[in-house]
Amino acid sequence: MSRDENTPDCPKLPGRPRDEAARARIQQAAIDLLIEGGFINLTCDAIAQRSGTSKSTIYRWWPNKVQVVIDAFIGELSPHLPICPADTLEEFVANQVSQFIEAVDGRNGQLLAAMLAAAQVVPAVHDAYQAHWLQPRREHLRSVLKQFQDFGSLSPSADIDIVLDALYGPLHMILMVQRNRLQPAYAEQLTSILLNGVRFQSLHR
């Protein structure tokens, strides 16, 4: 039987907004508990209690706490760390450094530090962090730097992976051990060193 064009659309099933609200509460709870007590002490029971949901609700969307945490982490950090195009290599590097420092100011810095700490001691967290966050971002960043290399802005002999290590390695290290140094002045100095190197350039050779 054909559907009458005048037949009203089927009503949406109730509960969808409630489900999305519960999902958001679960992710926020996972972030809060990760920051407060670390991954080792985080449980799905605690997430359920903090979020006002149940373990069955959590398992409806995620198979385990690792996936809850990595999804929550990506959802929280991604909007603050976009990989935006730039007209010049200098602009791109400066933007990436300053953007990182702004993004990890405050609670997001605590979140990233907690995730990095967990990835060092829990293999499943390490693998999820690599697969869902680090490697996709590095692949995108590689493509951007390869374009600058093709245009002649970046040395053709430069290993792009090492360039990325030099760009992000200091930022992550300082985040973990001396977070108060992540200031605009640090961003300017790091950008200058990355672009110009550390060798003294004499005006007279």
ABEGO torsion letter per residue (X at the ends): XBBBAABBBBBBBBGAAAAAAAAAAAAAAAAAAAAAAEAAABBAAAAAAAAGBBAAAAAAABABAAAAAAAAAAAAAAAABBBBBBABAAAAAAAAAAAAAAAABEAAAAAAAAAAAAAAABAAAAAAAAAAAAAAAAAAAAAAAAAAAAAGABBAABBAAAAAAAAAAAAAAAAAABAAABBAAAAAAAAAAAAAEABBBBABX
